[in-house]
Amino acid sequence: MRDEVRAEGKDLRDRTKGFALQIIRLSSGLPKSPEARMIGKQVLRSGTSIGANYREAYRSRSKAEFSAKVGDSLKELEETAYWLELLRDSGIHPVDTLKPLMKECDELTAIFATIIKKVKAQNDLS
């Protein structure tokens, strides 16, 4: 499993980095209201942590460490989705510019959830 992920890892590393860069651009373009600043800090923290955690998973020394770091990435994705929903639902940021970010967040969530399921299935076989 880890070999499969390593083979695909560069793409996922690039994709999570690209997502982080989009989050950085989003947060820097938010209004300067107290609400927008608070949500901006939260989405910036969680949205940029995804790739950092995945890079740690990619270089993990054990299956347990790999699983934990991929799990951390998934948790950060779920949190990022929440903050993006708040930006959308509160009207702080235009919906049209959030749609691509929210779609990418959903797709990354599905990828990381699949990785976790595969790792658990392999651990059950061991």
BELSUL-V656529 format. One record per residue. N is the residue number from 1. PSI is psi in whole degrees, 0 to 359 (999 if undefined). Layout:
# BELSUL-V656529
n & psi
N & PSI
N & PSI
This chain:
# BELSUL-V656529
n & psi
1 & 309
2 & 327
3 & 320
4 & 313
5 & 320
6 & 322
7 & 322
8 & 353
9 & 320
10 & 316
11 & 316
12 & 325
13 & 316
14 & 320
15 & 318
16 & 327
17 & 317
18 & 320
19 & 316
20 & 319
21 & 322
22 & 321
23 & 319
24 & 314
25 & 319
26 & 309
27 & 326
28 & 340
29 & 4
30 & 155
31 & 165
32 & 16
33 & 157
34 & 321
35 & 314
36 & 321
37 & 317
38 & 311
39 & 321
40 & 317
41 & 319
42 & 313
43 & 327
44 & 315
45 & 309
46 & 320
47 & 333
48 & 345
49 & 336
50 & 306
51 & 323
52 & 316
53 & 321
54 & 321
55 & 323
56 & 320
57 & 318
58 & 326
59 & 20
60 & 157
61 & 350
62 & 165
63 & 322
64 & 317
65 & 319
66 & 309
67 & 318
68 & 316
69 & 322
70 & 321
71 & 321
72 & 320
73 & 318
74 & 319
75 & 318
76 & 325
77 & 316
78 & 319
79 & 318
80 & 318
81 & 319
82 & 311
83 & 323
84 & 321
85 & 320
86 & 319
87 & 319
88 & 308
89 & 334
90 & 345
91 & 10
92 & 325
93 & 144
94 & 135
95 & 320
96 & 323
97 & 342
98 & 334
99 & 311
100 & 323
101 & 318
102 & 323
103 & 315
104 & 321
105 & 316
106 & 317
107 & 317
108 & 322
109 & 315
110 & 319
111 & 311
112 & 324
113 & 321
114 & 318
115 & 314
116 & 318
117 & 318
118 & 319
119 & 316
120 & 319
121 & 319
122 & 322
123 & 326
124 & 331
125 & 337
126 & 999
